[in-house]
């Protein structure tokens, strides 16, 4: 999300490090044998005429339970507050949204879901969406167009749901004033309904990507009468093929079939398995090894974090077919709080000290899962340009503590304190924190690394008032959709701080204007202008690029239909089934 869609994923321990964003925010994939080639450009298309039921896959065996492992723990299943990629993908099994993505030939295609793809007015400020049929919640009650409108209004309660996407705050009419239904009631100029099937959205400024945005869980309908606010995350009402069965926050989730989901109305989703069992918190390498060995129930399992480098030599013979690979428009960085580290020379010293090679090795990065980064826009986003990197911003190298200390000395900042949160319950995050701490200590910094439990990490790094100045969230980002609009305006404008999704914590009106001027252009014109802004922001050393992700995850030998969802860099759960 941009995806923090924000939606989190990436190589090995990376998910545990707290990637945010869509879209997104967990993992990735695409079927086929191992491929260490460069990341290709993500493509998008639309099919406004797609209708249910979804095409059946060949050789499907219906039934059984699919088990999903991950070390990283989703922090919420409230659709309004969802922005990490793993939660987003899981919720594709439980929530239907106005629009959705089908995965065709490995690429995402925008198609209708609860509504059509919308029509826009001549002035580009009003969008009209028509519901495509009759739908029910898991309890058998009808989904109403008013529920769609209420869900949108609910997303403006950003004080209650601070982690969800925030495009609506800037793009929807009066979005900068309305504080949601709990504070300001149901009257909101940005959304209205007509009759029983028409949703109308009014904008403050043109937003050509709105139909893409409406694939997000925050747009899933919520009946006002059944909104339990903060408790809704414990059992949100399902509109998709599966519903909550048992949920232990931070540990496990089991899904069972939703008897009121009608496949004839759904152009994308299937319900091949009888149930899904999600298990979080297990150490990455050990669970990946279990899935690769595929003994017993683990043959019907998938581990959605990127394959650890230590397991790659085992990918021979039939096991090579257990690697699911694909595209991932994501980037990991070391985020710097420029509100607290105001001197650019201190930020440059941090960059110079970073031992990226050692960090990448500890993180398990490899040619299957990662590519060293030197820009903010990753290769999978149109507009990406590989310009000459700034010094020490290449995601590679052993680090130069002596050179970093010289910068600190010149700036009169030797002994400057740097601080961050890390997961102290898992060996890989601890190792990464220790490597960083050792390098910065040698460079002349005072280091304060604060250990927290896995289940608490995302909340800690999302607290922008916390007593730290490095590695705040989002630690990684994936495109909410494949344009620069879901990167620079989201992460680097002043509002990004209040939105809870800032890289660098910039508060620069001149930068805001430059970004907004490009964002206002038609997509084809804006594409060629994002790179210059990318380069300008990179030169301020506000976030240090580490690596772009690629998708490579391990599935059990009995798992079929596992393809990559390039919108979030995760396996596409709605197509998965068991072979026997």
C-alpha positions in Angstrom: 0.0 0.0 0.0 0.7 2.0 -1.3 0.4 -1.0 -0.3 1.3 -1.1 2.7 -0.9 -3.0 0.4 0.7 -1.9 2.7 -1.2 -4.6 1.9 3.6 -6.8 3.7 5.6 -9.4 2.2 9.0 -10.3 0.9 12.0 -12.4 1.4 12.3 -14.7 4.3 12.5 -12.7 7.5 11.3 -9.6 5.6 7.7 -10.1 6.4 8.5 -10.3 10.0 10.3 -7.0 9.6 7.0 -5.3 8.9 6.4 -4.6 5.3 3.4 -2.7 4.7 1.3 -2.0 1.8 -1.7 -3.8 -1.0 -1.7 -3.3 -2.7 -0.2 -3.8 0.7 1.9 -6.4 3.9 3.4 -11.4 3.2 4.4 -13.0 -0.1 4.1 -13.7 -3.8 4.1 -16.2 -6.6 3.4 -17.7 -10.1 3.6 -21.3 -11.1 6.6 -22.8 -12.9 10.2 -23.8 -12.3 12.8 -21.6 -10.6 13.7 -18.5 -12.6 16.4 -16.1 -11.5 15.7 -13.5 -14.2 15.1 -9.8 -13.6 11.7 -8.5 -12.4 9.4 -7.8 -15.3 7.0 -4.9 -15.6 3.6 -5.4 -13.9 0.8 -5.1 -16.4 -2.9 -4.3 -15.7 -6.0 -4.6 -17.9 -9.7 -4.4 -17.4 -12.6 -6.7 -18.4 -15.9 -4.9 -17.6 -17.9 -7.8 -19.1 -16.6 -10.6 -16.8 -19.4 -12.6 -15.2 -19.8 -15.5 -12.8 -19.3 -18.3 -12.3 -15.5 -18.3 -12.5 -14.0 -20.6 -15.0 -13.2 -24.0 -13.6 -9.5 -25.1 -13.3 -8.5 -28.4 -14.9 -8.0 -31.4 -12.7 -9.6 -30.0 -9.6 -10.2 -32.2 -6.6 -12.8 -30.6 -4.3 -12.5 -30.9 -0.6 -9.9 -31.1 2.1 -8.2 -28.4 4.2 -5.4 -26.1 2.9 -2.9 -25.1 5.6 -1.1 -21.8 5.3 2.0 -21.1 7.4 3.8 -17.8 8.0 6.0 -16.3 10.7 4.6 -12.8 10.3 1.3 -12.3 12.2 -1.5 -10.3 10.6 -2.5 -7.6 13.0 -6.2 -7.3 12.0 -9.0 -8.6 9.8 -11.1 -5.6 10.0 -11.6 -4.7 6.4 -11.4 -0.9 7.1 -8.0 -1.3 8.8 -6.5 -3.8 6.4 -3.5 -2.6 4.4 -0.8 -5.4 4.8 -0.6 -7.6 1.8 -1.0 -10.9 3.6 -4.2 -9.8 5.3 -5.5 -8.5 2.0 -4.9 -11.8 0.2 -6.5 -13.8 3.0 -9.5 -11.5 2.9 -10.1 -12.3 -0.8 -11.5 -15.5 0.6 -14.0 -13.8 2.9 -14.8 -10.4 1.5 -16.3 -9.2 -1.8 -15.6 -5.7 -3.0 -17.1 -3.4 -5.7 -14.4 -4.5 -8.1 -11.7 -7.2 -8.0 -8.8 -8.8 -9.8 -8.8 -12.0 -11.8 -5.4 -13.5 -12.5 -5.1 -14.4 -16.1 -1.8 -15.8 -17.6 -0.1 -14.5 -14.5 -1.3 -11.0 -14.8 -4.0 -9.1 -12.9 -7.2 -8.1 -14.8 -9.7 -5.7 -13.2 -13.2 -7.1 -13.3 -16.6 -6.4 -11.7 -17.5 -7.9 -8.4 -20.4 -6.4 -6.3 -20.6 -3.5 -8.8 -19.5 -2.8 -12.4 -16.3 -0.9 -13.1 -18.0 2.4 -12.9 -18.6 5.3 -15.2 -17.2 8.8 -14.7 -18.7 12.2 -15.4 -17.3 14.6 -18.0 -15.6 16.7 -15.3 -14.0 13.5 -13.9 -15.4 14.4 -10.4 -18.3 12.0 -10.1 -18.2 8.2 -10.4 -21.3 6.0 -10.6 -21.2 2.3 -9.8 -24.1 -0.1 -10.3 -24.5 -3.3 -8.3 -24.2 -6.4 -10.5 -26.7 -8.6 -8.7 -28.2 -9.7 -5.4 -25.8 -10.8 -2.7 -26.0 -12.0 0.9 -23.8 -12.0 4.0 -22.9 -15.2 5.8 -26.0 -14.9 8.0 -28.3 -14.8 5.1 -29.2 -11.1 5.2 -29.1 -9.0 2.1 -26.1 -6.9 1.0 -27.5 -3.4 0.4 -26.0 -0.5 -1.5 -26.3 1.5 1.7 -23.8 -1.0 3.3 -21.3 -0.1 0.6 -21.7 3.6 1.3 -21.4 3.0 5.1 -18.2 1.1 4.7 -16.7 4.0 2.8 -17.8 6.4 5.5 -16.4 4.2 8.1 -12.9 4.4 6.5 -12.8 8.1 7.4 -12.7 7.2 11.1 -8.9 7.1 10.8 -8.6 7.7 14.6 -10.3 4.3 15.1 -8.8 2.5 12.1 -5.4 4.2 11.6 -3.7 1.5 9.5 -6.1 1.3 6.5 -5.5 3.0 3.2 -6.0 6.7 3.0 -6.5 7.8 -0.6 -10.1 8.7 0.2 -9.0 11.4 2.6 -7.4 13.4 -0.1 -9.5 12.5 -3.2 -13.1 12.3 -2.0 -15.1 15.4 -1.7 -14.8 16.8 1.9 -12.5 13.9 2.7 -10.3 16.4 4.6 -13.1 17.4 6.8 -15.3 14.3 7.4 -14.1 12.2 10.4 -16.4 9.2 9.9 -19.8 8.1 11.1 -18.9 7.8 14.8 -17.9 11.4 15.0 -19.7 13.2 12.2 -22.7 11.0 11.5 -23.9 9.6 8.2 -24.0 12.8 6.2 -21.0 12.9 3.9 -20.7 14.8 0.6 -18.3 12.2 -0.9 -20.7 9.3 -1.1 -24.4 8.9 -1.9 -26.7 6.2 -3.0 -29.6 6.1 -5.5 -32.3 3.5 -5.4 -31.3 0.0 -4.3 -28.4 -0.6 -6.6 -26.5 2.7 -7.3 -23.4 4.0 -5.5 -22.1 7.4 -6.3 -18.8 8.8 -5.3 -18.0 12.5 -5.5 -14.4 13.6 -5.7 -12.5 16.7 -4.8 -10.1 16.1 -7.6 -9.8 13.7 -10.5 -8.9 10.1 -9.5 -8.8 8.0 -12.7 -7.5 5.0 -10.7 -10.7 4.8 -8.5 -12.0 1.5 -9.9 -8.6 -0.1 -9.0 -8.8 1.3 -5.5 -12.2 -0.2 -5.0 -10.7 -3.7 -4.9 -9.4 -2.9 -1.4 -11.1 -4.6 1.6 -12.1 -1.2 3.0 -14.8 -1.1 0.3 -16.4 -4.4 1.4 -20.0 -3.8 2.6 -20.6 -3.5 6.3 -24.1 -3.1 7.7 -24.2 -0.2 10.1 -26.4 -2.1 12.6 -23.7 -4.8 12.9 -20.7 -2.6 13.1 -19.0 -3.4 16.5 -16.2 -0.9 15.9 -12.9 -2.3 17.3 -14.4 -5.7 17.9 -15.5 -6.2 14.3 -12.1 -7.5 13.5 -12.8 -10.6 15.6 -15.5 -11.9 13.3 -16.2 -9.6 10.3 -19.3 -10.6 8.2 -18.3 -12.6 5.2 -19.6 -12.0 1.6 -17.0 -14.3 0.0 -16.8 -18.1 -0.3 -15.4 -18.6 3.2 -16.3 -17.3 6.7 -14.6 -17.3 10.0 -14.8 -20.5 12.0 -12.2 -20.1 14.8 -9.8 -17.2 15.3 -7.1 -16.8 17.8 -5.6 -13.3 17.2 -1.8 -13.5 16.5 -1.8 -17.3 16.3 -4.4 -19.0 14.0 -7.4 -18.6 11.9 -9.6 -21.3 10.4 -12.2 -20.6 7.6 -15.1 -22.7 6.7 -17.4 -22.5 3.7 -19.9 -19.6 3.6 -23.3 -21.2 2.6 -24.7 -17.9 1.4 -22.0 -17.2 -1.2 -23.3 -17.7 -4.7 -20.6 -18.7 -7.2 -22.9 -17.8 -10.1 -22.5 -14.2 -9.2 -18.7 -14.2 -8.8 -16.4 -14.0 -11.9 -13.2 -14.9 -10.0 -13.5 -16.8 -6.7 -13.7 -20.6 -6.1 -14.4 -22.6 -3.0 -12.5 -25.8 -3.9 -11.3 -26.6 -0.4 -13.6 -27.4 2.4 -11.6 -25.3 4.9 -8.5 -23.2 5.3 -6.2 -23.3 8.3 -3.8 -20.3 8.8 -1.0 -20.8 11.4 1.3 -17.9 12.3 4.4 -17.4 14.3 6.4 -20.5 13.3 10.1 -19.9 12.3 10.4 -19.4 8.6 13.0 -21.9 7.6 11.7 -24.8 9.6 8.1 -24.4 8.3 9.3 -24.0 4.7 11.3 -27.2 5.2 8.2 -29.0 6.4 6.2 -27.9 3.4 9.1 -28.8 1.0 9.3 -32.3 2.6 5.5 -32.6 2.2 5.0 -35.3 4.8 1.4 -35.9 5.9 -0.7 -32.8 6.2 2.2 -30.6 5.1 1.7 -31.9 1.5 -1.4 -29.8 1.6 0.3 -26.7 3.0 1.9 -23.5 1.7 4.4 -21.1 3.4 3.8 -17.6 2.0 7.1 -15.9 2.9 9.9 -16.0 0.4 12.0 -19.1 0.2 15.1 -19.0 2.4 18.4 -19.2 0.5 19.5 -22.2 2.5 16.7 -24.3 0.9 17.4 -23.5 -2.7 19.9 -26.4 -3.2 17.0 -28.8 -2.5 14.9 -27.5 -5.5 15.8 -30.3 -7.8 13.7 -33.0 -9.4 10.0 -33.0 -8.3 10.7 -30.5 -5.6 11.6 -27.9 -8.2 7.9 -27.9 -9.1 7.0 -26.9 -5.5 8.5 -23.4 -6.0 5.8 -20.9 -6.9 7.3 -17.8 -8.5 6.0 -14.6 -10.0 6.1 -10.8 -9.9 6.1 -8.5 -6.9 6.0 -4.7 -7.3 7.6 -4.2 -3.8 10.5 -2.4 -2.2 12.1 -2.6 1.3 13.9 0.3 2.8 15.4 1.5 6.0 13.0 4.3 7.0 14.5 7.5 8.5 12.5 10.0 10.6 13.7 13.3 9.3 11.7 15.1 12.1 14.2 13.7 14.5 17.3 13.2 12.2 17.2 16.7 10.6 20.8 16.9 9.5 21.3 15.3 6.1 24.9 14.5 6.9 23.7 12.3 9.8 21.4 10.5 7.3 24.2 10.1 4.8 26.4 8.7 7.6 23.7 6.1 8.4 23.6 5.2 4.7 27.4 4.9 4.5 27.6 2.7 7.5 25.0 0.2 6.3 26.4 -3.3 5.6 23.8 -4.2 3.0 25.5 -7.4 1.9 25.6 -8.8 5.4 22.0 -7.7 6.0 20.8 -9.3 2.8 22.7 -12.5 3.6 21.1 -12.7 7.1 17.7 -11.9 5.6 18.0 -14.8 3.2 17.9 -12.7 0.1 18.8 -14.5 -3.1 18.4 -14.2 -6.8 15.0 -15.9 -6.6 13.5 -13.4 -4.2 15.4 -10.1 -4.2 17.3 -7.6 -6.3 19.4 -4.8 -4.8 17.5 -1.4 -5.0 18.7 2.1 -5.8 15.3 3.8 -6.5 12.0 4.2 -4.9 9.9 3.1 -7.8 10.7 -0.6 -8.4 11.1 -2.2 -11.8 7.5 -3.5 -11.8 6.1 0.0 -11.9 5.8 2.0 -15.1 7.9 5.1 -14.8 10.8 3.3 -13.1 14.1 4.6 -14.3 17.5 3.2 -13.2 19.3 6.5 -12.9 22.9 6.8 -11.5 22.6 5.8 -7.8 23.4 8.2 -5.1 26.5 7.3 -2.9 25.8 4.4 -0.6 22.2 4.1 -1.9 22.6 0.9 -3.9 21.4 -1.8 -1.5 24.9 -3.4 -1.8 28.3 -3.2 -0.1 30.0 -4.0 3.1 29.4 -0.6 4.6 32.1 2.0 5.5 32.0 2.7 9.3 35.2 4.8 9.1 33.7 7.0 6.3 30.5 7.3 8.2 32.3 8.4 11.4 34.2 11.0 9.4 30.8 12.5 8.2 29.5 12.5 11.8 32.7 14.2 13.1 32.4 16.9 10.5 28.8 17.5 11.4 29.6 17.5 15.1 27.3 14.6 15.7 29.5 11.8 17.0 27.4 9.9 19.6 24.1 10.8 17.9 21.5 8.2 19.1 19.7 6.1 16.6 16.9 3.8 17.8 14.4 1.2 16.3 12.1 -1.7 17.2 12.9 -5.3 16.3 11.4 -8.7 16.8 13.2 -10.2 19.8 11.4 -13.6 19.6 12.9 -14.8 16.3 16.5 -15.4 15.4 16.6 -13.7 12.0 15.1 -10.3 13.0 17.5 -10.4 16.0 20.5 -11.1 13.8 19.5 -8.3 11.4 19.1 -5.8 14.2 22.5 -6.9 15.7 24.3 -6.4 12.3 22.8 -3.0 11.9 23.6 -2.0 15.5 27.2 -3.2 15.3 27.8 -1.2 12.1 26.3 2.0 13.4 28.1 1.7 16.7 31.4 1.4 14.9 30.4 4.5 12.9 30.2 6.5 16.0 26.5 6.4 16.7 24.9 5.6 20.1 22.5 2.7 19.4 19.2 1.8 21.1 17.6 -1.3 19.7 14.2 -2.1 21.4 13.1 -5.7 21.3 9.3 -6.5 21.1 7.2 -9.6 20.5 6.3 -10.6 16.9 2.6 -9.9 17.6 3.4 -6.4 18.7 5.9 -5.4 16.1 3.5 -3.9 13.5 1.7 -1.8 16.0 5.0 -0.5 17.5 6.5 0.5 14.2 3.2 2.1 13.1 3.2 4.4 16.2 4.8 7.6 14.9 4.9 9.1 18.4 7.1 6.3 19.6 10.6 7.0 20.9 12.5 5.8 17.9 13.9 7.4 14.8 14.8 4.5 12.4 12.9 1.6 10.8 9.4 2.8 11.4 6.7 1.5 9.3 6.0 0.9 6.6 9.4 -0.9 6.2 8.4 -2.0 2.8 5.9 -1.0 0.1 4.1 -2.7 -2.7 2.1 -0.8 -5.4 -1.5 -0.6 -4.7 -1.9 -0.6 -8.5 0.8 -0.2 -11.1 1.3 3.6 -11.4 3.5 6.1 -9.6 0.4 7.5 -8.0 0.4 4.6 -5.5 3.9 5.4 -4.5 5.2 9.0 -4.2 1.9 10.8 -3.3 1.2 8.2 -0.7 4.6 7.9 1.0 6.3 11.3 0.7 3.7 14.1 1.1 3.0 15.9 4.3 -0.3 14.1 4.8 1.5 10.8 4.8 2.5 11.3 8.4 -1.1 11.7 9.6 -2.1 8.8 7.3 0.4 6.6 9.1 2.3 5.6 5.9 5.3 7.9 5.6 8.8 7.4 4.3 11.0 10.1 5.7 8.3 12.0 7.6 8.7 14.9 5.2 6.7 18.1 5.7 7.7 20.1 2.6 5.0 22.1 0.8 7.2 22.5 -2.3 7.7 18.7 -2.5 3.9 18.2 -2.0 3.1 20.5 -4.9 5.6 18.8 -7.3 4.1 15.4 -6.5 0.5 16.7 -6.8 1.3 18.4 -10.2 2.4 15.1 -11.6 -0.4 13.1 -10.0 -2.9 15.4 -11.7 -1.7 14.5 -15.2 -3.2 11.7 -17.2 -1.6 8.4 -16.4 0.4 8.2 -19.7 1.8 11.7 -19.2 2.6 11.2 -15.6 4.5 8.0 -16.1 7.5 9.7 -17.7 7.7 12.3 -14.9 7.8 10.1 -11.8 11.5 9.2 -12.2 12.7 12.8 -11.7 10.8 13.2 -8.5 12.0 9.8 -7.4 15.6 11.0 -7.9 15.0 14.2 -6.1 13.6 12.4 -3.0 16.3 9.8 -3.0 18.9 12.6 -2.9 17.5 13.8 0.4 18.4 10.4 2.1 15.0 10.1 3.7 14.7 6.4 3.3 17.5 4.0 2.3 16.6 1.5 -0.4 17.5 -2.1 0.3 15.9 -4.5 -2.2 13.1 -5.0 -4.6 11.2 -8.3 -4.1 10.5 -11.1 -6.4 8.0 -13.9 -5.7 9.3 -17.3 -4.8 7.4 -19.4 -2.1 7.1 -23.1 -1.3 3.9 -25.1 -1.7 3.3 -28.7 -0.7 3.3 -31.4 -3.3 -0.5 -31.8 -3.0 -1.3 -28.1 -3.6 -2.7 -27.2 -7.0 -3.7 -24.0 -8.7 -1.1 -21.9 -6.9 -0.3 -18.9 -9.0 1.0 -15.5 -8.2 -1.1 -12.5 -7.4 1.1 -9.7 -8.7 -1.2 -7.0 -7.1 0.2 -7.9 -3.7 3.1 -10.3 -4.3 1.2 -13.2 -2.7 -0.1 -16.6 -3.8 -3.6 -16.1 -5.2 -5.7 -18.0 -2.7 -9.0 -18.1 -4.6 -7.7 -20.4 -7.3 -6.0 -22.9 -5.0 -7.1 -26.5 -4.5 -5.8 -29.9 -3.3 -4.8 -32.4 -5.9 -6.2 -35.3 -3.9 
